Amino acid sequence: MSAQLPPFIVAIPARYGSTRLPAKPLRELGGVPMVVRVARRALQAGAARVVVAVDDPRVAAALAGQEGIDICMTRADHASGSDRLAECAAHYGWADDAIVVNLQGDEPFAPAAGIREVARALAEDDAPMATLATPILDAHELFDPNVVKLVRTASGRALYFSRAPLPWARDAFAASHDQLPPGVPFLRHIGIYAYRAGFLQRYTSLERTPLEQAESLEQLRVLEHGHPIAVRLTPEPFPPGIDTEADVIRAEQWLAGQG
C-alpha cells in the first residue's frame, strides 16, 4: 500500500487569450465558468492549496469569492503555462521541495484521482518532474500525430515522448497498421504534470532543444537536458480538454446527460 500522500499545491495556468476559443477560461459549462470548474476539481483532489495563475482581470473577477482558491495575477507575455507557474512559485516563495501540480485551465473534468496520482508519482520518486499516461487500445489513436505517445523504463521513468507511433512494432506493422499487436506497451501521454517547485523555476530557464522544437513537445526539453520524468498510469480516464467550440458543445451535452 502506498504511503500517505504529502501535501501538494495545484496551480492552474489560465490565459485569457485563445485563438481557437476566445476568452476560454470564462466560457460557461452548465452555467459555471470553465476556470471555476477546473479549480473546484483541484479542491476535490485534496490539494493543500489551489492557485489560479491569471493574466487578465476578467478571469480574476470570475474567481472572486470562490472559497479555497487563490488568484495570482501574472504577466501576459509568458510563452507557456509552465512559465506562468514559475512566476507564481517565485511570488509565493514556495519551498524548493514543494510538490506543484500543473493542472491545465481547459481540463474541467479532470478526475480527482488522476490529480492525486501525479502528485503521488512525484512524492514517491526522486525525479524532479512527473506525469501520467494511459494505455492505447486503438491503432488509429497510435498513428494520430495529435496524440502524444511515450515509452518508459522498467522503473517507470520516461524514455521519450513523440507524435509518431511509439514503440514501432516492426514485424506486426510490416504486415498491417490496422490493429495493435498484443503485449506491446503502447501509451498515450496525459498532459498533467507535477514538479518540485525549485525545479519548476529552473526548468523554465533551460534553453529550448532540437527535439523539443522538432516534435513541438515542451517536455522533451527536460529529457534532453538530462532530467528524469516519473510516469504513472492514470487510475481514471481523463476526458478530452476544451479547445474548440465543438468541444464546448460536447461538454454541455455530457453535463446534460449527468443530470
C-alpha atoms as an extended CHARMM CRD file, in Angstrom:
* protein
*
       259  EXT
         1         1  MET       CA              0.0000000000        0.0000000000        0.0000000000  PROA      1               0.0000000000
         2         2  SER       CA              1.2960000000        3.4760000000       -0.8730000000  PROA      2               0.0000000000
         3         3  ALA       CA              2.3510000000        5.8110000000        1.9140000000  PROA      3               0.0000000000
         4         4  GLN       CA              0.1070000000        8.7300000000        2.7740000000  PROA      4               0.0000000000
         5         5  LEU       CA              0.2450000000       11.4230000000        0.1250000000  PROA      5               0.0000000000
         6         6  PRO       CA              2.0730000000       14.5240000000        1.3970000000  PROA      6               0.0000000000
         7         7  PRO       CA              0.5150000000       17.9810000000        0.9710000000  PROA      7               0.0000000000
         8         8  PHE       CA              0.5830000000       19.2900000000       -2.5950000000  PROA      8               0.0000000000
         9         9  ILE       CA             -0.2630000000       22.5000000000       -4.4170000000  PROA      9               0.0000000000
        10        10  VAL       CA             -2.3610000000       22.6180000000       -7.5660000000  PROA      10              0.0000000000
        11        11  ALA       CA             -1.5060000000       25.5790000000       -9.7980000000  PROA      11              0.0000000000
        12        12  ILE       CA             -3.7260000000       26.2930000000      -12.7950000000  PROA      12              0.0000000000
        13        13  PRO       CA             -2.4610000000       28.4780000000      -15.6590000000  PROA      13              0.0000000000
        14        14  ALA       CA             -5.4720000000       30.3210000000      -17.1150000000  PROA      14              0.0000000000
        15        15  ARG       CA             -4.6250000000       32.5200000000      -20.0990000000  PROA      15              0.0000000000
        16        16  TYR       CA             -7.4560000000       34.7300000000      -21.3070000000  PROA      16              0.0000000000
        17        17  GLY       CA             -6.4490000000       34.8550000000      -24.9590000000  PROA      17              0.0000000000
        18        18  SER       CA             -7.0060000000       31.8440000000      -27.2110000000  PROA      18              0.0000000000
        19        19  THR       CA             -7.0820000000       31.8560000000      -30.9920000000  PROA      19              0.0000000000
        20        20  ARG       CA             -9.3390000000       28.8110000000      -31.2540000000  PROA      20              0.0000000000
        21        21  LEU       CA            -11.6430000000       29.6320000000      -28.3410000000  PROA      21              0.0000000000
        22        22  PRO       CA            -11.7150000000       33.3290000000      -27.3540000000  PROA      22              0.0000000000
        23        23  ALA       CA            -11.9830000000       34.0720000000      -23.6190000000  PROA      23              0.0000000000
        24        24  LYS       CA            -11.6160000000       30.3380000000      -22.9640000000  PROA      24              0.0000000000
        25        25  PRO       CA            -11.3960000000       30.4490000000      -19.1240000000  PROA      25              0.0000000000
        26        26  LEU       CA            -14.7060000000       32.3180000000      -18.9560000000  PROA      26              0.0000000000
        27        27  ARG       CA            -16.6740000000       30.0230000000      -21.2300000000  PROA      27              0.0000000000
        28        28  GLU       CA            -19.5530000000       28.6330000000      -19.2380000000  PROA      28              0.0000000000
        29        29  LEU       CA            -20.2650000000       24.9310000000      -18.9420000000  PROA      29              0.0000000000
        30        30  GLY       CA            -23.5770000000       24.2460000000      -17.2610000000  PROA      30              0.0000000000
        31        31  GLY       CA            -23.6800000000       27.8820000000      -16.1980000000  PROA      31              0.0000000000
        32        32  VAL       CA            -20.2730000000       27.7700000000      -14.4750000000  PROA      32              0.0000000000
        33        33  PRO       CA            -17.1200000000       29.3980000000      -15.9380000000  PROA      33              0.0000000000
        34        34  MET       CA            -14.6330000000       26.7590000000      -17.0860000000  PROA      34              0.0000000000
        35        35  VAL       CA            -11.8250000000       28.0920000000      -14.8880000000  PROA      35              0.0000000000
        36        36  VAL       CA            -14.0580000000       27.7690000000      -11.8080000000  PROA      36              0.0000000000
        37        37  ARG       CA            -14.8400000000       24.1500000000      -12.6810000000  PROA      37              0.0000000000
        38        38  VAL       CA            -11.1280000000       23.3550000000      -13.0390000000  PROA      38              0.0000000000
        39        39  ALA       CA            -10.3100000000       24.9540000000       -9.6780000000  PROA      39              0.0000000000
        40        40  ARG       CA            -13.1040000000       23.0220000000       -7.9800000000  PROA      40              0.0000000000
        41        41  ARG       CA            -11.6440000000       19.7870000000       -9.3760000000  PROA      41              0.0000000000
        42        42  ALA       CA             -8.3530000000       20.6670000000       -7.7220000000  PROA      42              0.0000000000
        43        43  LEU       CA            -10.1030000000       21.2110000000       -4.3910000000  PROA      43              0.0000000000
        44        44  GLN       CA            -11.8950000000       17.8710000000       -4.7480000000  PROA      44              0.0000000000
        45        45  ALA       CA             -8.4980000000       16.2150000000       -5.2150000000  PROA      45              0.0000000000
        46        46  GLY       CA             -7.4840000000       17.3640000000       -1.7370000000  PROA      46              0.0000000000
        47        47  ALA       CA             -4.8690000000       19.9480000000       -2.6890000000  PROA      47              0.0000000000
        48        48  ALA       CA             -3.4550000000       21.8220000000        0.2810000000  PROA      48              0.0000000000
        49        49  ARG       CA             -3.5580000000       24.9540000000       -1.8220000000  PROA      49              0.0000000000
        50        50  VAL       CA             -5.1730000000       25.8500000000       -5.1560000000  PROA      50              0.0000000000
        51        51  VAL       CA             -3.7570000000       28.7950000000       -7.0840000000  PROA      51              0.0000000000
        52        52  VAL       CA             -5.0330000000       30.0600000000      -10.4320000000  PROA      52              0.0000000000
        53        53  ALA       CA             -2.4000000000       31.9620000000      -12.4000000000  PROA      53              0.0000000000
        54        54  VAL       CA             -4.3200000000       34.5410000000      -14.4510000000  PROA      54              0.0000000000
        55        55  ASP       CA             -3.2640000000       37.2340000000      -16.8920000000  PROA      55              0.0000000000
        56        56  ASP       CA             -6.4920000000       39.2140000000      -17.1480000000  PROA      56              0.0000000000
        57        57  PRO       CA             -8.6860000000       40.9280000000      -14.5280000000  PROA      57              0.0000000000
        58        58  ARG       CA            -11.8010000000       39.3930000000      -16.0870000000  PROA      58              0.0000000000
        59        59  VAL       CA            -10.6050000000       35.9150000000      -15.2020000000  PROA      59              0.0000000000
        60        60  ALA       CA             -9.7220000000       37.0730000000      -11.6910000000  PROA      60              0.0000000000
        61        61  ALA       CA            -13.2240000000       38.5290000000      -11.3360000000  PROA      61              0.0000000000
        62        62  ALA       CA            -14.8220000000       35.2060000000      -12.3100000000  PROA      62              0.0000000000
        63        63  LEU       CA            -12.8890000000       33.5110000000       -9.4940000000  PROA      63              0.0000000000
        64        64  ALA       CA            -13.5070000000       36.1710000000       -6.8520000000  PROA      64              0.0000000000
        65        65  GLY       CA            -15.3120000000       34.8220000000       -3.8110000000  PROA      65              0.0000000000
        66        66  GLN       CA            -14.5440000000       31.1590000000       -4.5680000000  PROA      66              0.0000000000
        67        67  GLU       CA            -13.6180000000       29.6800000000       -1.2020000000  PROA      67              0.0000000000
        68        68  GLY       CA            -10.2350000000       27.9830000000       -1.0160000000  PROA      68              0.0000000000
        69        69  ILE       CA             -8.9550000000       29.3700000000       -4.3180000000  PROA      69              0.0000000000
        70        70  ASP       CA             -6.0810000000       31.8680000000       -4.5290000000  PROA      70              0.0000000000
        71        71  ILE       CA             -5.6400000000       34.1630000000       -7.5290000000  PROA      71              0.0000000000
        72        72  CYS       CA             -2.1760000000       35.1060000000       -8.7510000000  PROA      72              0.0000000000
        73        73  MET       CA             -2.0010000000       37.8570000000      -11.3690000000  PROA      73              0.0000000000
        74        74  THR       CA              0.8610000000       37.0980000000      -13.7680000000  PROA      74              0.0000000000
        75        75  ARG       CA              2.4060000000       38.7290000000      -16.8160000000  PROA      75              0.0000000000
        76        76  ALA       CA              0.5340000000       38.4170000000      -20.0890000000  PROA      76              0.0000000000
        77        77  ASP       CA              3.6220000000       37.6670000000      -22.1930000000  PROA      77              0.0000000000
        78        78  HSD       CA              4.5510000000       34.2140000000      -20.8620000000  PROA      78              0.0000000000
        79        79  ALA       CA              5.3330000000       31.6880000000      -23.5820000000  PROA      79              0.0000000000
        80        80  SER       CA              3.8370000000       28.7240000000      -21.7230000000  PROA      80              0.0000000000
        81        81  GLY       CA              1.8060000000       27.6920000000      -18.7130000000  PROA      81              0.0000000000
        82        82  SER       CA              4.9760000000       26.4370000000      -17.0480000000  PROA      82              0.0000000000
        83        83  ASP       CA              6.4820000000       29.9230000000      -17.2760000000  PROA      83              0.0000000000
        84        84  ARG       CA              3.3290000000       31.3470000000      -15.7170000000  PROA      84              0.0000000000
        85        85  LEU       CA              3.5300000000       28.8860000000      -12.8260000000  PROA      85              0.0000000000
        86        86  ALA       CA              7.2200000000       29.6370000000      -12.3000000000  PROA      86              0.0000000000
        87        87  GLU       CA              6.2360000000       33.2580000000      -11.7110000000  PROA      87              0.0000000000
        88        88  CYS       CA              3.7030000000       32.0290000000       -9.1430000000  PROA      88              0.0000000000
        89        89  ALA       CA              6.3140000000       29.9200000000       -7.3790000000  PROA      89              0.0000000000
        90        90  ALA       CA              8.6140000000       32.9290000000       -7.1060000000  PROA      90              0.0000000000
        91        91  HSD       CA              5.7600000000       35.1950000000       -5.9910000000  PROA      91              0.0000000000
        92        92  TYR       CA              4.6960000000       32.9110000000       -3.1380000000  PROA      92              0.0000000000
        93        93  GLY       CA              8.1900000000       31.7360000000       -2.2570000000  PROA      93              0.0000000000
        94        94  TRP       CA              7.2700000000       28.0640000000       -2.3430000000  PROA      94              0.0000000000
        95        95  ALA       CA              9.8970000000       25.7640000000       -0.8270000000  PROA      95              0.0000000000
        96        96  ASP       CA             12.1290000000       24.0430000000       -3.3750000000  PROA      96              0.0000000000
        97        97  ASP       CA             10.7700000000       20.6150000000       -2.4030000000  PROA      97              0.0000000000
        98        98  ALA       CA              7.0890000000       21.6230000000       -2.5430000000  PROA      98              0.0000000000
        99        99  ILE       CA              5.0090000000       19.4780000000       -4.9170000000  PROA      99              0.0000000000
       100       100  VAL       CA              3.2480000000       21.6110000000       -7.5190000000  PROA      100             0.0000000000
       101       101  VAL       CA              0.7070000000       20.0130000000       -9.8650000000  PROA      101             0.0000000000
       102       102  ASN       CA              0.1830000000       21.8530000000      -13.1490000000  PROA      102             0.0000000000
       103       103  LEU       CA             -3.4900000000       21.3240000000      -13.9930000000  PROA      103             0.0000000000
       104       104  GLN       CA             -4.3790000000       22.8460000000      -17.3520000000  PROA      104             0.0000000000
       105       105  GLY       CA             -7.0750000000       25.5070000000      -17.2780000000  PROA      105             0.0000000000
       106       106  ASP       CA             -9.0610000000       23.7350000000      -20.0170000000  PROA      106             0.0000000000
       107       107  GLU       CA             -9.4760000000       20.4370000000      -18.1090000000  PROA      107             0.0000000000
       108       108  PRO       CA            -12.8060000000       20.9570000000      -16.2870000000  PROA      108             0.0000000000
       109       109  PHE       CA            -13.4580000000       17.2270000000      -15.9620000000  PROA      109             0.0000000000
       110       110  ALA       CA            -10.0000000000       16.0820000000      -14.8280000000  PROA      110             0.0000000000
       111       111  PRO       CA            -10.5600000000       13.2460000000      -12.3260000000  PROA      111             0.0000000000
       112       112  ALA       CA             -9.5540000000       13.9730000000       -8.7540000000  PROA      112             0.0000000000
       113       113  ALA       CA             -7.8710000000       10.5480000000       -8.5720000000  PROA      113             0.0000000000
       114       114  GLY       CA             -5.6390000000       11.4740000000      -11.5140000000  PROA      114             0.0000000000
       115       115  ILE       CA             -4.6220000000       14.7660000000       -9.9170000000  PROA      115             0.0000000000
       116       116  ARG       CA             -3.6510000000       12.9190000000       -6.7440000000  PROA      116             0.0000000000
       117       117  GLU       CA             -1.8180000000       10.2130000000       -8.7000000000  PROA      117             0.0000000000
       118       118  VAL       CA              0.5450000000       12.6160000000      -10.4630000000  PROA      118             0.0000000000
       119       119  ALA       CA              1.3430000000       14.2340000000       -7.1060000000  PROA      119             0.0000000000
       120       120  ARG       CA              1.9620000000       10.7650000000       -5.6350000000  PROA      120             0.0000000000
       121       121  ALA       CA              4.2040000000        9.8230000000       -8.5760000000  PROA      121             0.0000000000
       122       122  LEU       CA              6.4710000000       12.7380000000       -7.7380000000  PROA      122             0.0000000000
       123       123  ALA       CA              6.3480000000       12.1500000000       -3.9820000000  PROA      123             0.0000000000
       124       124  GLU       CA              7.4460000000        8.5190000000       -4.3960000000  PROA      124             0.0000000000
       125       125  ASP       CA             10.2720000000        9.2160000000       -6.8750000000  PROA      125             0.0000000000
       126       126  ASP       CA             13.3390000000       11.4160000000       -6.6340000000  PROA      126             0.0000000000
       127       127  ALA       CA             12.7630000000       12.7390000000      -10.1690000000  PROA      127             0.0000000000
       128       128  PRO       CA             12.0760000000       16.4930000000      -10.2800000000  PROA      128             0.0000000000
       129       129  MET       CA              9.0080000000       16.0610000000      -12.5000000000  PROA      129             0.0000000000
       130       130  ALA       CA              6.1870000000       13.5580000000      -13.0300000000  PROA      130             0.0000000000
       131       131  THR       CA              3.3280000000       12.9780000000      -15.4500000000  PROA      131             0.0000000000
       132       132  LEU       CA              0.6350000000       10.4240000000      -16.3570000000  PROA      132             0.0000000000
       133       133  ALA       CA             -0.1390000000        8.0550000000      -19.2030000000  PROA      133             0.0000000000
       134       134  THR       CA             -2.8780000000        5.6480000000      -20.2530000000  PROA      134             0.0000000000
       135       135  PRO       CA             -2.8110000000        2.5600000000      -22.4920000000  PROA      135             0.0000000000
       136       136  ILE       CA             -3.5620000000        2.9810000000      -26.2040000000  PROA      136             0.0000000000
       137       137  LEU       CA             -6.0080000000        0.3530000000      -27.3760000000  PROA      137             0.0000000000
       138       138  ASP       CA             -6.7810000000        1.5830000000      -30.8880000000  PROA      138             0.0000000000
       139       139  ALA       CA             -4.4540000000        1.6640000000      -33.9030000000  PROA      139             0.0000000000
       140       140  HSD       CA             -5.9540000000        4.8990000000      -35.2260000000  PROA      140             0.0000000000
       141       141  GLU       CA             -5.0050000000        6.6000000000      -31.9660000000  PROA      141             0.0000000000
       142       142  LEU       CA             -1.4310000000        5.3190000000      -32.1620000000  PROA      142             0.0000000000
       143       143  PHE       CA             -0.9610000000        6.7110000000      -35.6760000000  PROA      143             0.0000000000
       144       144  ASP       CA             -2.6280000000       10.0760000000      -34.9360000000  PROA      144             0.0000000000
       145       145  PRO       CA              0.0920000000       12.7880000000      -34.6610000000  PROA      145             0.0000000000
       146       146  ASN       CA             -2.1780000000       14.8130000000      -32.3810000000  PROA      146             0.0000000000
       147       147  VAL       CA             -1.9320000000       12.0160000000      -29.8030000000  PROA      147             0.0000000000
       148       148  VAL       CA              1.3580000000       12.1720000000      -27.9120000000  PROA      148             0.0000000000
       149       149  LYS       CA              2.8900000000        8.7730000000      -27.2380000000  PROA      149             0.0000000000
       150       150  LEU       CA              5.5790000000        7.8250000000      -24.7440000000  PROA      150             0.0000000000
       151       151  VAL       CA              7.7980000000        4.9330000000      -23.7560000000  PROA      151             0.0000000000
       152       152  ARG       CA              9.1960000000        4.4140000000      -20.2870000000  PROA      152             0.0000000000
       153       153  THR       CA             11.7790000000        2.3670000000      -18.4250000000  PROA      153             0.0000000000
       154       154  ALA       CA             11.0150000000       -0.7010000000      -16.3340000000  PROA      154             0.0000000000
       155       155  SER       CA             11.2420000000        1.5430000000      -13.2630000000  PROA      155             0.0000000000
       156       156  GLY       CA              8.5990000000        3.8920000000      -14.6600000000  PROA      156             0.0000000000
       157       157  ARG       CA             10.5780000000        6.8490000000      -15.9820000000  PROA      157             0.0000000000
       158       158  ALA       CA             10.1010000000        8.4250000000      -19.3910000000  PROA      158             0.0000000000
       159       159  LEU       CA             12.4690000000        7.3950000000      -22.1630000000  PROA      159             0.0000000000
       160       160  TYR       CA             10.9000000000        9.5040000000      -24.9090000000  PROA      160             0.0000000000
       161       161  PHE       CA              7.7360000000       11.3240000000      -25.9920000000  PROA      161             0.0000000000
       162       162  SER       CA              6.6920000000       11.5290000000      -29.6480000000  PROA      162             0.0000000000
       163       163  ARG       CA              3.8780000000       12.3490000000      -32.0200000000  PROA      163             0.0000000000
       164       164  ALA       CA              4.9940000000        9.3850000000      -34.1150000000  PROA      164             0.0000000000
       165       165  PRO       CA              3.8560000000        5.8020000000      -33.4040000000  PROA      165             0.0000000000
       166       166  LEU       CA              5.9320000000        4.6240000000      -30.4720000000  PROA      166             0.0000000000
       167       167  PRO       CA              7.1940000000        1.9380000000      -29.9860000000  PROA      167             0.0000000000
       168       168  TRP       CA              7.3630000000        0.6390000000      -33.5500000000  PROA      168             0.0000000000
       169       169  ALA       CA              6.2730000000       -2.9920000000      -33.6280000000  PROA      169             0.0000000000
       170       170  ARG       CA              8.4590000000       -3.8820000000      -36.6000000000  PROA      170             0.0000000000
       171       171  ASP       CA              7.0650000000       -7.2410000000      -37.6860000000  PROA      171             0.0000000000
       172       172  ALA       CA              3.4240000000       -6.5270000000      -36.9180000000  PROA      172             0.0000000000
       173       173  PHE       CA              3.3900000000       -3.1430000000      -38.6440000000  PROA      173             0.0000000000
       174       174  ALA       CA              5.2010000000       -4.5220000000      -41.6860000000  PROA      174             0.0000000000
       175       175  ALA       CA              2.0480000000       -6.5700000000      -42.2330000000  PROA      175             0.0000000000
       176       176  SER       CA             -0.6520000000       -4.0780000000      -41.2160000000  PROA      176             0.0000000000
       177       177  HSD       CA             -1.3110000000       -0.7570000000      -39.4700000000  PROA      177             0.0000000000
       178       178  ASP       CA             -4.9440000000       -1.6000000000      -38.7950000000  PROA      178             0.0000000000
       179       179  GLN       CA             -4.5780000000       -3.2500000000      -35.4140000000  PROA      179             0.0000000000
       180       180  LEU       CA             -2.2310000000       -3.2380000000      -32.4720000000  PROA      180             0.0000000000
       181       181  PRO       CA             -0.1760000000       -6.3470000000      -31.7070000000  PROA      181             0.0000000000
       182       182  PRO       CA             -0.7360000000       -7.7790000000      -28.2090000000  PROA      182             0.0000000000
       183       183  GLY       CA              1.8240000000       -7.4430000000      -25.4700000000  PROA      183             0.0000000000
       184       184  VAL       CA              3.3490000000       -4.1310000000      -26.6370000000  PROA      184             0.0000000000
       185       185  PRO       CA              3.1180000000       -1.2690000000      -24.0950000000  PROA      185             0.0000000000
       186       186  PHE       CA              1.5710000000        1.4700000000      -26.2130000000  PROA      186             0.0000000000
       187       187  LEU       CA              0.9430000000        4.5340000000      -24.0300000000  PROA      187             0.0000000000
       188       188  ARG       CA             -0.7510000000        7.8830000000      -24.5990000000  PROA      188             0.0000000000
       189       189  HSD       CA              0.6010000000       10.8250000000      -22.6490000000  PROA      189             0.0000000000
       190       190  ILE       CA             -1.8070000000       12.7750000000      -20.4570000000  PROA      190             0.0000000000
       191       191  GLY       CA             -0.7880000000       16.4170000000      -20.1920000000  PROA      191             0.0000000000
       192       192  ILE       CA             -0.8240000000       16.8820000000      -16.4350000000  PROA      192             0.0000000000
       193       193  TYR       CA              2.4660000000       17.4500000000      -14.6330000000  PROA      193             0.0000000000
       194       194  ALA       CA              3.8450000000       17.6270000000      -11.1250000000  PROA      194             0.0000000000
       195       195  TYR       CA              7.0640000000       19.4760000000      -10.3760000000  PROA      195             0.0000000000
       196       196  ARG       CA              9.1520000000       20.2110000000       -7.3540000000  PROA      196             0.0000000000
       197       197  ALA       CA              8.8520000000       23.9780000000       -7.0500000000  PROA      197             0.0000000000
       198       198  GLY       CA             12.6030000000       24.5370000000       -7.2150000000  PROA      198             0.0000000000
       199       199  PHE       CA             12.8440000000       22.6060000000      -10.4720000000  PROA      199             0.0000000000
       200       200  LEU       CA              9.8530000000       24.4280000000      -11.9560000000  PROA      200             0.0000000000
       201       201  GLN       CA             11.8150000000       27.6650000000      -11.8430000000  PROA      201             0.0000000000
       202       202  ARG       CA             14.9930000000       26.0450000000      -13.2300000000  PROA      202             0.0000000000
       203       203  TYR       CA             13.0720000000       24.2770000000      -15.9910000000  PROA      203             0.0000000000
       204       204  THR       CA             11.7320000000       27.4820000000      -17.4700000000  PROA      204             0.0000000000
       205       205  SER       CA             15.2820000000       28.8360000000      -17.7230000000  PROA      205             0.0000000000
       206       206  LEU       CA             16.5510000000       25.8380000000      -19.7120000000  PROA      206             0.0000000000
       207       207  GLU       CA             17.3610000000       26.5140000000      -23.3500000000  PROA      207             0.0000000000
       208       208  ARG       CA             14.9490000000       25.1210000000      -25.9160000000  PROA      208             0.0000000000
       209       209  THR       CA             16.2450000000       21.9370000000      -27.5180000000  PROA      209             0.0000000000
       210       210  PRO       CA             16.2560000000       20.4290000000      -31.0340000000  PROA      210             0.0000000000
       211       211  LEU       CA             13.9290000000       17.5150000000      -30.2500000000  PROA      211             0.0000000000
       212       212  GLU       CA             11.5260000000       19.7700000000      -28.3820000000  PROA      212             0.0000000000
       213       213  GLN       CA             11.3190000000       22.0650000000      -31.3890000000  PROA      213             0.0000000000
       214       214  ALA       CA             11.0820000000       19.2350000000      -33.9190000000  PROA      214             0.0000000000
       215       215  GLU       CA              8.2170000000       17.4630000000      -32.1130000000  PROA      215             0.0000000000
       216       216  SER       CA              6.7140000000       20.6440000000      -30.6110000000  PROA      216             0.0000000000
       217       217  LEU       CA              6.6820000000       18.9200000000      -27.2100000000  PROA      217             0.0000000000
       218       218  GLU       CA              7.9330000000       21.0320000000      -24.3220000000  PROA      218             0.0000000000
       219       219  GLN       CA              8.5690000000       18.0460000000      -22.0150000000  PROA      219             0.0000000000
       220       220  LEU       CA             11.3660000000       16.8500000000      -24.3140000000  PROA      220             0.0000000000
       221       221  ARG       CA             13.4130000000       19.8200000000      -23.1230000000  PROA      221             0.0000000000
       222       222  VAL       CA             13.5430000000       18.1790000000      -19.7030000000  PROA      222             0.0000000000
       223       223  LEU       CA             14.8140000000       14.8490000000      -21.0600000000  PROA      223             0.0000000000
       224       224  GLU       CA             17.3120000000       16.4590000000      -23.4440000000  PROA      224             0.0000000000
       225       225  HSD       CA             18.8470000000       18.3770000000      -20.5520000000  PROA      225             0.0000000000
       226       226  GLY       CA             19.2340000000       15.0980000000      -18.6490000000  PROA      226             0.0000000000
       227       227  HSD       CA             16.4550000000       15.3800000000      -16.0630000000  PROA      227             0.0000000000
       228       228  PRO       CA             14.2380000000       12.3350000000      -15.3880000000  PROA      228             0.0000000000
       229       229  ILE       CA             10.4370000000       12.3540000000      -15.5540000000  PROA      229             0.0000000000
       230       230  ALA       CA              8.4530000000        9.8320000000      -13.4980000000  PROA      230             0.0000000000
       231       231  VAL       CA              5.4510000000        8.3220000000      -15.3120000000  PROA      231             0.0000000000
       232       232  ARG       CA              2.4530000000        6.6320000000      -13.7100000000  PROA      232             0.0000000000
       233       233  LEU       CA             -0.6920000000        5.1980000000      -15.2930000000  PROA      233             0.0000000000
       234       234  THR       CA             -3.7880000000        7.2190000000      -14.5440000000  PROA      234             0.0000000000
       235       235  PRO       CA             -6.2670000000        5.4380000000      -12.2710000000  PROA      235             0.0000000000
       236       236  GLU       CA             -9.2200000000        7.0190000000      -14.1120000000  PROA      236             0.0000000000
       237       237  PRO       CA             -9.6790000000        8.2570000000      -17.6960000000  PROA      237             0.0000000000
       238       238  PHE       CA             -9.0940000000       11.9370000000      -18.4260000000  PROA      238             0.0000000000
       239       239  PRO       CA            -11.8680000000       13.2790000000      -20.6820000000  PROA      239             0.0000000000
       240       240  PRO       CA            -10.6230000000       15.4790000000      -23.5500000000  PROA      240             0.0000000000
       241       241  GLY       CA             -9.8720000000       19.1140000000      -22.7480000000  PROA      241             0.0000000000
       242       242  ILE       CA            -11.8360000000       22.0590000000      -24.1340000000  PROA      242             0.0000000000
       243       243  ASP       CA            -10.1080000000       23.6820000000      -27.1210000000  PROA      243             0.0000000000
       244       244  THR       CA            -12.8290000000       24.4940000000      -29.6590000000  PROA      244             0.0000000000
       245       245  GLU       CA            -16.4950000000       25.4590000000      -29.9700000000  PROA      245             0.0000000000
       246       246  ALA       CA            -17.2440000000       21.8370000000      -30.8360000000  PROA      246             0.0000000000
       247       247  ASP       CA            -15.6230000000       20.7860000000      -27.5450000000  PROA      247             0.0000000000
       248       248  VAL       CA            -17.8550000000       23.2110000000      -25.6410000000  PROA      248             0.0000000000
       249       249  ILE       CA            -20.9520000000       21.7360000000      -27.2730000000  PROA      249             0.0000000000
       250       250  ARG       CA            -19.7750000000       18.2070000000      -26.4700000000  PROA      250             0.0000000000
       251       251  ALA       CA            -19.0850000000       19.1610000000      -22.8710000000  PROA      251             0.0000000000
       252       252  GLU       CA            -22.5240000000       20.7540000000      -22.4710000000  PROA      252             0.0000000000
       253       253  GLN       CA            -24.1310000000       17.5980000000      -23.8440000000  PROA      253             0.0000000000
       254       254  TRP       CA            -22.1170000000       15.4490000000      -21.4470000000  PROA      254             0.0000000000
       255       255  LEU       CA            -23.1270000000       17.6120000000      -18.4900000000  PROA      255             0.0000000000
       256       256  ALA       CA            -26.7760000000       17.4730000000      -19.5230000000  PROA      256             0.0000000000
       257       257  GLY       CA            -26.5680000000       13.6900000000      -19.5220000000  PROA      257             0.0000000000
       258       258  GLN       CA            -25.2510000000       13.6910000000      -15.9390000000  PROA      258             0.0000000000
       259       259  GLY       CA            -28.3690000000       15.3980000000      -14.5970000000  PROA      259             0.0000000000
